[in-house]
Amino acid sequence: MRVPDLTLAFLFACPGFAQALAQPAPPRAEFEVASIRPFDPSAQGQLLGGLHVDGAQIRAVGLSLRDLLGIVYRMKATLISGPDWTASERFDVSATLPAGSTRAQLPEMFQSLLADRFQVKVHKDKKDFPVYALLVGKSGLKMKETPLDPNAKEDDTPKGTSNVATTRTGNGATVNFGHGTSFTFANNRFEGKKISMALFAGTLERFADRQIVDTTGLTAQYDFAFDVMPEDYIAMSLRAAVWAGVALPPEAQKMLDASSPAALGDALQQIGLRLDARKAPLDVLVIDDALKTPIAN
């Protein structure tokens, strides 16, 4: 939020302004201890990545610098730009929350950590992007609304962060967001459980050729599934690899370039949704500078 352009005379006329100047700045939120190490997928078994909170213990597994900045600024990693390595290089972060802190302070604590260890510098901007608007199809919705769970409990997880685990499933993967929300993309099939449309739109981006904006107006959560053709499944899996920062070999890139971007929209018709191509201004974050190798623990 920008500070209004006020005159000094007005500022000094405000009651308590002099007292406010005399107050020391509040200490920034920081982890009690934290370590950052390169991600070793061979040591993780079926776990591909995620963010886990267990009491005072925090563990981020297999996240890129863009993923971590997404936690800090509560935005999608696909709207963060910078050197290629900021998407491809992945890290494990282990940290401990100080006594008296809450998970609502996680973004600020990650911000302090990235500033200290990666010396990261960023700026915000707004750009026009080609996007897909996610809409209800002309034939109406064909998804099952998830029944409300009367025993569900709210927690203090801040907006923009979640306890997420990504694991291998057959020739694909399952992403578990906690509280019964998950999706699996494997064996030519996408299956979602307790998924909101806002979350679904962000999820679909990893399989699409542009950003996806939820314009359905739907506020419930849904259980659903749809199938894709084998050749489309391969192309969508390749797009997901690119989304994750993987550099494709030439033959795979040629296969992706020859694929039809309309395949995803065609598949969504099975559940009564559609994609509409348009342009929209979106908030972005630009990484101006950062250390590729973080300062030692």
Sequence and secondary structure as in RCSB ss.txt:
>XXXX:A:sequence
MRVPDLTLAFLFACPGFAQALAQPAPPRAEFEVASIRPFDPSAQGQLLGGLHVDGAQIRAVGLSLRDLLGIVYRM
KATLISGPDWTASERFDVSATLPAGSTRAQLPEMFQSLLADRFQVKVHKDKKDFPVYALLVGKSGLKMKETPLDP
NAKEDDTPKGTSNVATTRTGNGATVNFGHGTSFTFANNRFEGKKISMALFAGTLERFADRQIVDTTGLTAQYDFA
FDVMPEDYIAMSLRAAVWAGVALPPEAQKMLDASSPAALGDALQQIGLRLDARKAPLDVLVIDDALKTPIAN
>XXXX:A:secstr
       HHHHHHSTTHHHHHHS        SEEEEEE  GGGSTTEEEEEEEETTEEEEEEEEHHHHHHHHHTS
 GGGEE  THHHH EEEEEEE  TT  GGGHHHHHHHHHHHHT  EEEEEEEEEEEEEEEE TT    EE    T
T       TT   EEEEEETTEEEEEEETTEEEEEETTEEEEEEEEHHHHHHHHGGGSSSEEEE S   SEEEEE
EE  HHHHHHHHHHHHHHTT    HHHHHHHHTS THHHHHHHGGGTEEEEEEEEEEEEEEEEE  SS    
